[in-house]
Amino acid sequence: MPYVITARHHMLAPAKNMTDVAGWDSDARGGNGAPPIYQSRPEAVAALAALESDVYYTRHGESGRPSYRIRTVASLPAYLALEI
């Protein structure tokens, strides 16, 4: 079962909080268009540990580090699942 890591970004304006796939540089952002997909939960846990131990630079208006969550691809919200 494939997994992804989602990141919920906490913005200073609460109505603007957003969730995206962590580590994904989509085509729209100049990336390769492929989100990081992990084939096993242990692989996703290891990637999450690496994300949390790395330095994080906040975006404009972001109040701190995002909260991360490991999810199956099948459980993604429609607006994320349609892009994968």
PyMOL Python script that loads the backbone (N, CA, C, O; Angstrom):
from pymol import cmd

cmd.read_pdbstr("""\
ATOM      1  N   MET A   1       0.849  -1.172   0.000  1.00  0.00           N
ATOM      2  CA  MET A   1       0.000   0.000   0.000  1.00  0.00           C
ATOM      3  C   MET A   1       0.899   1.242   0.000  1.00  0.00           C
ATOM      4  O   MET A   1       1.737   1.377   0.891  1.00  0.00           O
ATOM      5  N   PRO A   2       0.753   2.145  -0.964  1.00  0.00           N
ATOM      6  CA  PRO A   2       1.610   3.332  -1.020  1.00  0.00           C
ATOM      7  C   PRO A   2       1.204   4.405   0.002  1.00  0.00           C
ATOM      8  O   PRO A   2       0.026   4.577   0.317  1.00  0.00           O
ATOM      9  N   TYR A   3       2.216   5.116   0.507  1.00  0.00           N
ATOM     10  CA  TYR A   3       2.018   6.148   1.525  1.00  0.00           C
ATOM     11  C   TYR A   3       2.619   7.467   1.063  1.00  0.00           C
ATOM     12  O   TYR A   3       3.541   7.490   0.247  1.00  0.00           O
ATOM     13  N   VAL A   4       2.090   8.558   1.591  1.00  0.00           N
ATOM     14  CA  VAL A   4       2.669   9.881   1.424  1.00  0.00           C
ATOM     15  C   VAL A   4       2.703  10.549   2.796  1.00  0.00           C
ATOM     16  O   VAL A   4       2.023  10.122   3.729  1.00  0.00           O
ATOM     17  N   ILE A   5       3.500  11.594   2.896  1.00  0.00           N
ATOM     18  CA  ILE A   5       3.531  12.394   4.115  1.00  0.00           C
ATOM     19  C   ILE A   5       2.883  13.732   3.782  1.00  0.00           C
ATOM     20  O   ILE A   5       3.312  14.432   2.864  1.00  0.00           O
ATOM     21  N   THR A   6       1.850  14.077   4.535  1.00  0.00           N
ATOM     22  CA  THR A   6       1.227  15.383   4.326  1.00  0.00           C
ATOM     23  C   THR A   6       1.759  16.361   5.368  1.00  0.00           C
ATOM     24  O   THR A   6       2.109  15.974   6.483  1.00  0.00           O
ATOM     25  N   ALA A   7       1.811  17.616   4.989  1.00  0.00           N
ATOM     26  CA  ALA A   7       2.261  18.680   5.887  1.00  0.00           C
ATOM     27  C   ALA A   7       1.136  19.699   6.021  1.00  0.00           C
ATOM     28  O   ALA A   7       0.663  20.251   5.027  1.00  0.00           O
ATOM     29  N   ARG A   8       0.720  19.938   7.243  1.00  0.00           N
ATOM     30  CA  ARG A   8      -0.292  20.986   7.489  1.00  0.00           C
ATOM     31  C   ARG A   8       0.464  22.229   7.943  1.00  0.00           C
ATOM     32  O   ARG A   8       1.092  22.239   9.002  1.00  0.00           O
ATOM     33  N   HIS A   9       0.394  23.268   7.131  1.00  0.00           N
ATOM     34  CA  HIS A   9       1.096  24.518   7.406  1.00  0.00           C
ATOM     35  C   HIS A   9       0.193  25.424   8.228  1.00  0.00           C
ATOM     36  O   HIS A   9      -0.948  25.690   7.851  1.00  0.00           O
ATOM     37  N   HIS A  10       0.713  25.891   9.350  1.00  0.00           N
ATOM     38  CA  HIS A  10      -0.044  26.741  10.270  1.00  0.00           C
ATOM     39  C   HIS A  10       0.338  28.193  10.005  1.00  0.00           C
ATOM     40  O   HIS A  10       1.458  28.623  10.281  1.00  0.00           O
ATOM     41  N   MET A  11      -0.618  28.930   9.465  1.00  0.00           N
ATOM     42  CA  MET A  11      -0.368  30.308   9.073  1.00  0.00           C
ATOM     43  C   MET A  11      -0.833  31.262  10.179  1.00  0.00           C
ATOM     44  O   MET A  11      -1.654  30.902  11.023  1.00  0.00           O
ATOM     45  N   LEU A  12      -0.298  32.473  10.157  1.00  0.00           N
ATOM     46  CA  LEU A  12      -0.685  33.467  11.155  1.00  0.00           C
ATOM     47  C   LEU A  12      -2.159  33.831  11.029  1.00  0.00           C
ATOM     48  O   LEU A  12      -2.799  34.169  12.024  1.00  0.00           O
ATOM     49  N   ALA A  13      -2.699  33.767   9.828  1.00  0.00           N
ATOM     50  CA  ALA A  13      -4.135  33.971   9.618  1.00  0.00           C
ATOM     51  C   ALA A  13      -4.778  32.585   9.572  1.00  0.00           C
ATOM     52  O   ALA A  13      -4.632  31.886   8.570  1.00  0.00           O
ATOM     53  N   PRO A  14      -5.494  32.161  10.639  1.00  0.00           N
ATOM     54  CA  PRO A  14      -5.989  30.782  10.739  1.00  0.00           C
ATOM     55  C   PRO A  14      -6.805  30.290   9.546  1.00  0.00           C
ATOM     56  O   PRO A  14      -6.763  29.104   9.219  1.00  0.00           O
ATOM     57  N   ALA A  15      -7.530  31.167   8.905  1.00  0.00           N
ATOM     58  CA  ALA A  15      -8.346  30.737   7.770  1.00  0.00           C
ATOM     59  C   ALA A  15      -7.486  30.317   6.588  1.00  0.00           C
ATOM     60  O   ALA A  15      -8.000  29.755   5.620  1.00  0.00           O
ATOM     61  N   LYS A  16      -6.192  30.579   6.652  1.00  0.00           N
ATOM     62  CA  LYS A  16      -5.322  30.271   5.531  1.00  0.00           C
ATOM     63  C   LYS A  16      -4.468  29.031   5.769  1.00  0.00           C
ATOM     64  O   LYS A  16      -3.561  28.759   4.982  1.00  0.00           O
ATOM     65  N   ASN A  17      -4.733  28.263   6.841  1.00  0.00           N
ATOM     66  CA  ASN A  17      -3.998  27.021   7.052  1.00  0.00           C
ATOM     67  C   ASN A  17      -4.200  26.128   5.848  1.00  0.00           C
ATOM     68  O   ASN A  17      -5.283  26.118   5.263  1.00  0.00           O
ATOM     69  N   MET A  18      -3.167  25.367   5.459  1.00  0.00           N
ATOM     70  CA  MET A  18      -3.276  24.528   4.265  1.00  0.00           C
ATOM     71  C   MET A  18      -2.508  23.236   4.464  1.00  0.00           C
ATOM     72  O   MET A  18      -1.572  23.165   5.260  1.00  0.00           O
ATOM     73  N   THR A  19      -2.917  22.224   3.731  1.00  0.00           N
ATOM     74  CA  THR A  19      -2.264  20.928   3.762  1.00  0.00           C
ATOM     75  C   THR A  19      -1.781  20.594   2.362  1.00  0.00           C
ATOM     76  O   THR A  19      -2.504  20.765   1.380  1.00  0.00           O
ATOM     77  N   ASP A  20      -0.534  20.108   2.285  1.00  0.00           N
ATOM     78  CA  ASP A  20      -0.008  19.638   1.009  1.00  0.00           C
ATOM     79  C   ASP A  20       0.834  18.393   1.249  1.00  0.00           C
ATOM     80  O   ASP A  20       1.004  17.962   2.390  1.00  0.00           O
ATOM     81  N   VAL A  21       1.355  17.822   0.182  1.00  0.00           N
ATOM     82  CA  VAL A  21       2.207  16.643   0.303  1.00  0.00           C
ATOM     83  C   VAL A  21       3.626  17.123   0.578  1.00  0.00           C
ATOM     84  O   VAL A  21       4.194  17.876  -0.213  1.00  0.00           O
ATOM     85  N   ALA A  22       4.199  16.688   1.698  1.00  0.00           N
ATOM     86  CA  ALA A  22       5.526  17.140   2.101  1.00  0.00           C
ATOM     87  C   ALA A  22       6.582  16.718   1.082  1.00  0.00           C
ATOM     88  O   ALA A  22       6.594  15.578   0.617  1.00  0.00           O
ATOM     89  N   GLY A  23       7.453  17.640   0.749  1.00  0.00           N
ATOM     90  CA  GLY A  23       8.551  17.348  -0.158  1.00  0.00           C
ATOM     91  C   GLY A  23       8.199  17.334  -1.626  1.00  0.00           C
ATOM     92  O   GLY A  23       9.031  16.961  -2.454  1.00  0.00           O
ATOM     93  N   TRP A  24       6.983  17.732  -1.972  1.00  0.00           N
ATOM     94  CA  TRP A  24       6.536  17.672  -3.355  1.00  0.00           C
ATOM     95  C   TRP A  24       6.746  19.009  -4.043  1.00  0.00           C
ATOM     96  O   TRP A  24       6.187  20.020  -3.620  1.00  0.00           O
ATOM     97  N   ASP A  25       7.544  19.021  -5.094  1.00  0.00           N
ATOM     98  CA  ASP A  25       7.695  20.197  -5.949  1.00  0.00           C
ATOM     99  C   ASP A  25       6.916  19.902  -7.215  1.00  0.00           C
ATOM    100  O   ASP A  25       7.421  19.254  -8.132  1.00  0.00           O
ATOM    101  N   SER A  26       5.693  20.378  -7.260  1.00  0.00           N
ATOM    102  CA  SER A  26       4.845  20.099  -8.412  1.00  0.00           C
ATOM    103  C   SER A  26       5.331  20.850  -9.642  1.00  0.00           C
ATOM    104  O   SER A  26       6.171  21.745  -9.546  1.00  0.00           O
ATOM    105  N   ASP A  27       4.800  20.482 -10.782  1.00  0.00           N
ATOM    106  CA  ASP A  27       5.149  21.174 -12.028  1.00  0.00           C
ATOM    107  C   ASP A  27       4.893  22.676 -11.905  1.00  0.00           C
ATOM    108  O   ASP A  27       5.662  23.488 -12.418  1.00  0.00           O
ATOM    109  N   ALA A  28       3.813  23.034 -11.223  1.00  0.00           N
ATOM    110  CA  ALA A  28       3.456  24.442 -11.076  1.00  0.00           C
ATOM    111  C   ALA A  28       4.513  25.215 -10.296  1.00  0.00           C
ATOM    112  O   ALA A  28       4.652  26.428 -10.453  1.00  0.00           O
ATOM    113  N   ARG A  29       5.262  24.494  -9.446  1.00  0.00           N
ATOM    114  CA  ARG A  29       6.308  25.148  -8.654  1.00  0.00           C
ATOM    115  C   ARG A  29       7.696  24.882  -9.241  1.00  0.00           C
ATOM    116  O   ARG A  29       8.705  25.100  -8.570  1.00  0.00           O
ATOM    117  N   GLY A  30       7.751  24.416 -10.483  1.00  0.00           N
ATOM    118  CA  GLY A  30       9.037  24.202 -11.134  1.00  0.00           C
ATOM    119  C   GLY A  30       9.694  22.866 -10.819  1.00  0.00           C
ATOM    120  O   GLY A  30      10.876  22.677 -11.106  1.00  0.00           O
ATOM    121  N   GLY A  31       8.951  21.947 -10.240  1.00  0.00           N
ATOM    122  CA  GLY A  31       9.507  20.642  -9.888  1.00  0.00           C
ATOM    123  C   GLY A  31       9.285  19.619 -10.982  1.00  0.00           C
ATOM    124  O   GLY A  31       8.927  19.958 -12.110  1.00  0.00           O
ATOM    125  N   ASN A  32       9.503  18.358 -10.631  1.00  0.00           N
ATOM    126  CA  ASN A  32       9.352  17.289 -11.624  1.00  0.00           C
ATOM    127  C   ASN A  32       7.935  16.722 -11.678  1.00  0.00           C
ATOM    128  O   ASN A  32       7.664  15.834 -12.486  1.00  0.00           O
ATOM    129  N   GLY A  33       7.039  17.210 -10.846  1.00  0.00           N
ATOM    130  CA  GLY A  33       5.649  16.785 -10.895  1.00  0.00           C
ATOM    131  C   GLY A  33       5.341  15.489 -10.175  1.00  0.00           C
ATOM    132  O   GLY A  33       4.184  15.069 -10.147  1.00  0.00           O
ATOM    133  N   ALA A  34       6.335  14.842  -9.593  1.00  0.00           N
ATOM    134  CA  ALA A  34       6.116  13.558  -8.920  1.00  0.00           C
ATOM    135  C   ALA A  34       6.253  13.720  -7.407  1.00  0.00           C
ATOM    136  O   ALA A  34       7.334  14.060  -6.925  1.00  0.00           O
ATOM    137  N   PRO A  35       5.173  13.482  -6.645  1.00  0.00           N
ATOM    138  CA  PRO A  35       5.290  13.574  -5.191  1.00  0.00           C
ATOM    139  C   PRO A  35       6.067  12.376  -4.651  1.00  0.00           C
ATOM    140  O   PRO A  35       6.073  11.313  -5.272  1.00  0.00           O
ATOM    141  N   PRO A  36       6.722  12.536  -3.503  1.00  0.00           N
ATOM    142  CA  PRO A  36       7.399  11.382  -2.902  1.00  0.00           C
ATOM    143  C   PRO A  36       6.363  10.376  -2.399  1.00  0.00           C
ATOM    144  O   PRO A  36       5.553  10.690  -1.527  1.00  0.00           O
ATOM    145  N   ILE A  37       6.396   9.177  -2.952  1.00  0.00           N
ATOM    146  CA  ILE A  37       5.483   8.102  -2.538  1.00  0.00           C
ATOM    147  C   ILE A  37       6.336   6.975  -1.975  1.00  0.00           C
ATOM    148  O   ILE A  37       7.313   6.552  -2.593  1.00  0.00           O
ATOM    149  N   TYR A  38       5.957   6.496  -0.799  1.00  0.00           N
ATOM    150  CA  TYR A  38       6.712   5.448  -0.096  1.00  0.00           C
ATOM    151  C   TYR A  38       5.933   4.147  -0.181  1.00  0.00           C
ATOM    152  O   TYR A  38       4.721   4.131   0.032  1.00  0.00           O
ATOM    153  N   GLN A  39       6.615   3.068  -0.488  1.00  0.00           N
ATOM    154  CA  GLN A  39       5.960   1.782  -0.712  1.00  0.00           C
ATOM    155  C   GLN A  39       5.638   1.031   0.577  1.00  0.00           C
ATOM    156  O   GLN A  39       4.863   0.074   0.555  1.00  0.00           O
ATOM    157  N   SER A  40       6.225   1.452   1.704  1.00  0.00           N
ATOM    158  CA  SER A  40       5.923   0.796   2.981  1.00  0.00           C
ATOM    159  C   SER A  40       5.837   1.850   4.080  1.00  0.00           C
ATOM    160  O   SER A  40       6.408   2.935   3.967  1.00  0.00           O
ATOM    161  N   ARG A  41       5.123   1.514   5.128  1.00  0.00           N
ATOM    162  CA  ARG A  41       5.005   2.446   6.254  1.00  0.00           C
ATOM    163  C   ARG A  41       6.358   2.697   6.921  1.00  0.00           C
ATOM    164  O   ARG A  41       6.646   3.848   7.249  1.00  0.00           O
ATOM    165  N   PRO A  42       7.213   1.676   7.141  1.00  0.00           N
ATOM    166  CA  PRO A  42       8.527   1.953   7.737  1.00  0.00           C
ATOM    167  C   PRO A  42       9.365   2.926   6.894  1.00  0.00           C
ATOM    168  O   PRO A  42      10.100   3.749   7.440  1.00  0.00           O
ATOM    169  N   GLU A  43       9.255   2.830   5.579  1.00  0.00           N
ATOM    170  CA  GLU A  43       9.974   3.761   4.709  1.00  0.00           C
ATOM    171  C   GLU A  43       9.442   5.191   4.918  1.00  0.00           C
ATOM    172  O   GLU A  43      10.221   6.143   4.962  1.00  0.00           O
ATOM    173  N   ALA A  44       8.126   5.334   5.045  1.00  0.00           N
ATOM    174  CA  ALA A  44       7.527   6.650   5.288  1.00  0.00           C
ATOM    175  C   ALA A  44       7.912   7.185   6.665  1.00  0.00           C
ATOM    176  O   ALA A  44       8.161   8.381   6.813  1.00  0.00           O
ATOM    177  N   VAL A  45       7.965   6.313   7.676  1.00  0.00           N
ATOM    178  CA  VAL A  45       8.363   6.722   9.032  1.00  0.00           C
ATOM    179  C   VAL A  45       9.800   7.239   9.019  1.00  0.00           C
ATOM    180  O   VAL A  45      10.101   8.242   9.666  1.00  0.00           O
ATOM    181  N   ALA A  46      10.681   6.569   8.297  1.00  0.00           N
ATOM    182  CA  ALA A  46      12.080   7.007   8.204  1.00  0.00           C
ATOM    183  C   ALA A  46      12.176   8.367   7.505  1.00  0.00           C
ATOM    184  O   ALA A  46      12.956   9.223   7.922  1.00  0.00           O
ATOM    185  N   ALA A  47      11.392   8.566   6.453  1.00  0.00           N
ATOM    186  CA  ALA A  47      11.392   9.845   5.745  1.00  0.00           C
ATOM    187  C   ALA A  47      10.838  10.951   6.645  1.00  0.00           C
ATOM    188  O   ALA A  47      11.338  12.076   6.618  1.00  0.00           O
ATOM    189  N   LEU A  48       9.820  10.645   7.433  1.00  0.00           N
ATOM    190  CA  LEU A  48       9.247  11.614   8.358  1.00  0.00           C
ATOM    191  C   LEU A  48      10.267  11.998   9.431  1.00  0.00           C
ATOM    192  O   LEU A  48      10.388  13.174   9.773  1.00  0.00           O
ATOM    193  N   ALA A  49      10.986  11.036   9.954  1.00  0.00           N
ATOM    194  CA  ALA A  49      12.023  11.326  10.952  1.00  0.00           C
ATOM    195  C   ALA A  49      13.087  12.250  10.367  1.00  0.00           C
ATOM    196  O   ALA A  49      13.576  13.149  11.052  1.00  0.00           O
ATOM    197  N   ALA A  50      13.443  12.032   9.105  1.00  0.00           N
ATOM    198  CA  ALA A  50      14.424  12.902   8.445  1.00  0.00           C
ATOM    199  C   ALA A  50      13.869  14.317   8.281  1.00  0.00           C
ATOM    200  O   ALA A  50      14.593  15.292   8.485  1.00  0.00           O
ATOM    201  N   LEU A  51      12.582  14.438   7.913  1.00  0.00           N
ATOM    202  CA  LEU A  51      11.952  15.757   7.783  1.00  0.00           C
ATOM    203  C   LEU A  51      11.969  16.508   9.113  1.00  0.00           C
ATOM    204  O   LEU A  51      12.289  17.696   9.163  1.00  0.00           O
ATOM    205  N   GLU A  52      11.622  15.803  10.184  1.00  0.00           N
ATOM    206  CA  GLU A  52      11.521  16.450  11.490  1.00  0.00           C
ATOM    207  C   GLU A  52      12.872  16.794  12.085  1.00  0.00           C
ATOM    208  O   GLU A  52      12.955  17.682  12.934  1.00  0.00           O
ATOM    209  N   SER A  53      13.931  16.118  11.668  1.00  0.00           N
ATOM    210  CA  SER A  53      15.245  16.408  12.224  1.00  0.00           C
ATOM    211  C   SER A  53      16.000  17.463  11.417  1.00  0.00           C
ATOM    212  O   SER A  53      17.029  17.967  11.867  1.00  0.00           O
ATOM    213  N   ASP A  54      15.501  17.796  10.243  1.00  0.00           N
ATOM    214  CA  ASP A  54      16.146  18.773   9.385  1.00  0.00           C
ATOM    215  C   ASP A  54      15.742  20.187   9.800  1.00  0.00           C
ATOM    216  O   ASP A  54      14.704  20.382  10.432  1.00  0.00           O
ATOM    217  N   VAL A  55      16.563  21.165   9.443  1.00  0.00           N
ATOM    218  CA  VAL A  55      16.219  22.568   9.685  1.00  0.00           C
ATOM    219  C   VAL A  55      15.022  22.922   8.805  1.00  0.00           C
ATOM    220  O   VAL A  55      14.967  22.542   7.635  1.00  0.00           O
ATOM    221  N   TYR A  56      14.073  23.647   9.373  1.00  0.00           N
ATOM    222  CA  TYR A  56      12.899  24.061   8.613  1.00  0.00           C
ATOM    223  C   TYR A  56      12.855  25.579   8.573  1.00  0.00           C
ATOM    224  O   TYR A  56      12.955  26.237   9.609  1.00  0.00           O
ATOM    225  N   TYR A  57      12.707  26.129   7.388  1.00  0.00           N
ATOM    226  CA  TYR A  57      12.580  27.569   7.209  1.00  0.00           C
ATOM    227  C   TYR A  57      11.116  27.882   6.908  1.00  0.00           C
ATOM    228  O   TYR A  57      10.544  27.355   5.954  1.00  0.00           O
ATOM    229  N   THR A  58      10.526  28.732   7.716  1.00  0.00           N
ATOM    230  CA  THR A  58       9.107  29.035   7.544  1.00  0.00           C
ATOM    231  C   THR A  58       8.860  29.853   6.284  1.00  0.00           C
ATOM    232  O   THR A  58       9.716  30.610   5.826  1.00  0.00           O
ATOM    233  N   ARG A  59       7.668  29.674   5.746  1.00  0.00           N
ATOM    234  CA  ARG A  59       7.207  30.465   4.609  1.00  0.00           C
ATOM    235  C   ARG A  59       6.733  31.814   5.126  1.00  0.00           C
ATOM    236  O   ARG A  59       6.581  32.008   6.332  1.00  0.00           O
ATOM    237  N   HIS A  60       6.505  32.734   4.217  1.00  0.00           N
ATOM    238  CA  HIS A  60       5.967  34.036   4.600  1.00  0.00           C
ATOM    239  C   HIS A  60       4.598  33.838   5.255  1.00  0.00           C
ATOM    240  O   HIS A  60       3.708  33.225   4.665  1.00  0.00           O
ATOM    241  N   GLY A  61       4.434  34.352   6.459  1.00  0.00           N
ATOM    242  CA  GLY A  61       3.161  34.255   7.167  1.00  0.00           C
ATOM    243  C   GLY A  61       2.953  32.947   7.915  1.00  0.00           C
ATOM    244  O   GLY A  61       1.894  32.744   8.509  1.00  0.00           O
ATOM    245  N   GLU A  62       3.926  32.066   7.901  1.00  0.00           N
ATOM    246  CA  GLU A  62       3.793  30.771   8.586  1.00  0.00           C
ATOM    247  C   GLU A  62       4.259  30.931  10.030  1.00  0.00           C
ATOM    248  O   GLU A  62       5.269  31.585  10.285  1.00  0.00           O
ATOM    249  N   SER A  63       3.533  30.340  10.971  1.00  0.00           N
ATOM    250  CA  SER A  63       3.834  30.542  12.383  1.00  0.00           C
ATOM    251  C   SER A  63       4.833  29.541  12.960  1.00  0.00           C
ATOM    252  O   SER A  63       5.242  29.695  14.110  1.00  0.00           O
ATOM    253  N   GLY A  64       5.229  28.546  12.219  1.00  0.00           N
ATOM    254  CA  GLY A  64       6.196  27.562  12.709  1.00  0.00           C
ATOM    255  C   GLY A  64       6.245  26.354  11.793  1.00  0.00           C
ATOM    256  O   GLY A  64       5.700  26.362  10.689  1.00  0.00           O
ATOM    257  N   ARG A  65       6.908  25.320  12.276  1.00  0.00           N
ATOM    258  CA  ARG A  65       7.046  24.081  11.507  1.00  0.00           C
ATOM    259  C   ARG A  65       5.673  23.460  11.278  1.00  0.00           C
ATOM    260  O   ARG A  65       4.820  23.506  12.164  1.00  0.00           O
ATOM    261  N   PRO A  66       5.450  22.878  10.095  1.00  0.00           N
ATOM    262  CA  PRO A  66       4.158  22.216   9.859  1.00  0.00           C
ATOM    263  C   PRO A  66       4.022  20.954  10.706  1.00  0.00           C
ATOM    264  O   PRO A  66       5.012  20.406  11.189  1.00  0.00           O
ATOM    265  N   SER A  67       2.804  20.510  10.875  1.00  0.00           N
ATOM    266  CA  SER A  67       2.579  19.214  11.506  1.00  0.00           C
ATOM    267  C   SER A  67       2.471  18.187  10.375  1.00  0.00           C
ATOM    268  O   SER A  67       1.756  18.400   9.396  1.00  0.00           O
ATOM    269  N   TYR A  68       3.182  17.086  10.524  1.00  0.00           N
ATOM    270  CA  TYR A  68       3.253  16.063   9.487  1.00  0.00           C
ATOM    271  C   TYR A  68       2.368  14.883   9.847  1.00  0.00           C
ATOM    272  O   TYR A  68       2.127  14.605  11.022  1.00  0.00           O
ATOM    273  N   ARG A  69       1.889  14.193   8.823  1.00  0.00           N
ATOM    274  CA  ARG A  69       1.048  13.007   9.021  1.00  0.00           C
ATOM    275  C   ARG A  69       1.310  12.031   7.881  1.00  0.00           C
ATOM    276  O   ARG A  69       1.370  12.429   6.717  1.00  0.00           O
ATOM    277  N   ILE A  70       1.466  10.761   8.216  1.00  0.00           N
ATOM    278  CA  ILE A  70       1.623   9.708   7.209  1.00  0.00           C
ATOM    279  C   ILE A  70       0.231   9.225   6.833  1.00  0.00           C
ATOM    280  O   ILE A  70      -0.569   8.865   7.696  1.00  0.00           O
ATOM    281  N   ARG A  71      -0.049   9.221   5.528  1.00  0.00           N
ATOM    282  CA  ARG A  71      -1.371   8.796   5.053  1.00  0.00           C
ATOM    283  C   ARG A  71      -1.202   7.857   3.875  1.00  0.00           C
ATOM    284  O   ARG A  71      -0.217   7.927   3.141  1.00  0.00           O
ATOM    285  N   THR A  72      -2.167   6.985   3.707  1.00  0.00           N
ATOM    286  CA  THR A  72      -2.185   6.178   2.492  1.00  0.00           C
ATOM    287  C   THR A  72      -2.641   7.073   1.343  1.00  0.00           C
ATOM    288  O   THR A  72      -3.388   8.029   1.548  1.00  0.00           O
ATOM    289  N   VAL A  73      -2.195   6.761   0.158  1.00  0.00           N
ATOM    290  CA  VAL A  73      -2.598   7.550  -1.007  1.00  0.00           C
ATOM    291  C   VAL A  73      -4.118   7.519  -1.148  1.00  0.00           C
ATOM    292  O   VAL A  73      -4.728   8.520  -1.524  1.00  0.00           O
ATOM    293  N   ALA A  74      -4.727   6.382  -0.849  1.00  0.00           N
ATOM    294  CA  ALA A  74      -6.180   6.240  -0.983  1.00  0.00           C
ATOM    295  C   ALA A  74      -6.956   7.125  -0.005  1.00  0.00           C
ATOM    296  O   ALA A  74      -8.122   7.433  -0.252  1.00  0.00           O
ATOM    297  N   SER A  75      -6.329   7.540   1.105  1.00  0.00           N
ATOM    298  CA  SER A  75      -7.037   8.344   2.108  1.00  0.00           C
ATOM    299  C   SER A  75      -6.825   9.847   1.938  1.00  0.00           C
ATOM    300  O   SER A  75      -7.290  10.632   2.765  1.00  0.00           O
ATOM    301  N   LEU A  76      -6.136  10.254   0.884  1.00  0.00           N
ATOM    302  CA  LEU A  76      -5.894  11.680   0.673  1.00  0.00           C
ATOM    303  C   LEU A  76      -7.181  12.419   0.342  1.00  0.00           C
ATOM    304  O   LEU A  76      -8.080  11.850  -0.278  1.00  0.00           O
ATOM    305  N   PRO A  77      -7.281  13.684   0.750  1.00  0.00           N
ATOM    306  CA  PRO A  77      -8.432  14.496   0.333  1.00  0.00           C
ATOM    307  C   PRO A  77      -8.466  14.598  -1.192  1.00  0.00           C
ATOM    308  O   PRO A  77      -7.426  14.501  -1.845  1.00  0.00           O
ATOM    309  N   ALA A  78      -9.619  14.788  -1.742  1.00  0.00           N
ATOM    310  CA  ALA A  78      -9.786  14.802  -3.199  1.00  0.00           C
ATOM    311  C   ALA A  78      -8.886  15.812  -3.878  1.00  0.00           C
ATOM    312  O   ALA A  78      -8.331  15.521  -4.938  1.00  0.00           O
ATOM    313  N   TYR A  79      -8.723  17.005  -3.294  1.00  0.00           N
ATOM    314  CA  TYR A  79      -7.913  18.021  -3.969  1.00  0.00           C
ATOM    315  C   TYR A  79      -6.435  17.619  -4.069  1.00  0.00           C
ATOM    316  O   TYR A  79      -5.734  18.093  -4.963  1.00  0.00           O
ATOM    317  N   LEU A  80      -5.948  16.750  -3.166  1.00  0.00           N
ATOM    318  CA  LEU A  80      -4.580  16.243  -3.291  1.00  0.00           C
ATOM    319  C   LEU A  80      -4.527  14.986  -4.152  1.00  0.00           C
ATOM    320  O   LEU A  80      -3.616  14.817  -4.962  1.00  0.00           O
ATOM    321  N   ALA A  81      -5.498  14.118  -3.972  1.00  0.00           N
ATOM    322  CA  ALA A  81      -5.494  12.841  -4.707  1.00  0.00           C
ATOM    323  C   ALA A  81      -5.595  13.056  -6.208  1.00  0.00           C
ATOM    324  O   ALA A  81      -5.011  12.293  -6.978  1.00  0.00           O
ATOM    325  N   LEU A  82      -6.319  14.073  -6.636  1.00  0.00           N
ATOM    326  CA  LEU A  82      -6.471  14.322  -8.073  1.00  0.00           C
ATOM    327  C   LEU A  82      -5.164  14.722  -8.738  1.00  0.00           C
ATOM    328  O   LEU A  82      -5.000  14.552  -9.946  1.00  0.00           O
ATOM    329  N   GLU A  83      -4.235  15.253  -7.953  1.00  0.00           N
ATOM    330  CA  GLU A  83      -2.967  15.721  -8.523  1.00  0.00           C
ATOM    331  C   GLU A  83      -1.898  14.642  -8.569  1.00  0.00           C
ATOM    332  O   GLU A  83      -0.882  14.811  -9.243  1.00  0.00           O
ATOM    333  N   ILE A  84      -2.111  13.539  -7.866  1.00  0.00           N
ATOM    334  CA  ILE A  84      -1.073  12.485  -7.811  1.00  0.00           C
ATOM    335  C   ILE A  84      -1.225  11.534  -8.979  1.00  0.00           C
ATOM    336  O   ILE A  84      -0.451  10.586  -9.108  1.00  0.00           O
TER     337      ILE A  84
END
""", "prot")
cmd.dss("prot")
cmd.show_as("cartoon", "prot")
cmd.util.cbc("prot")
cmd.orient("prot")
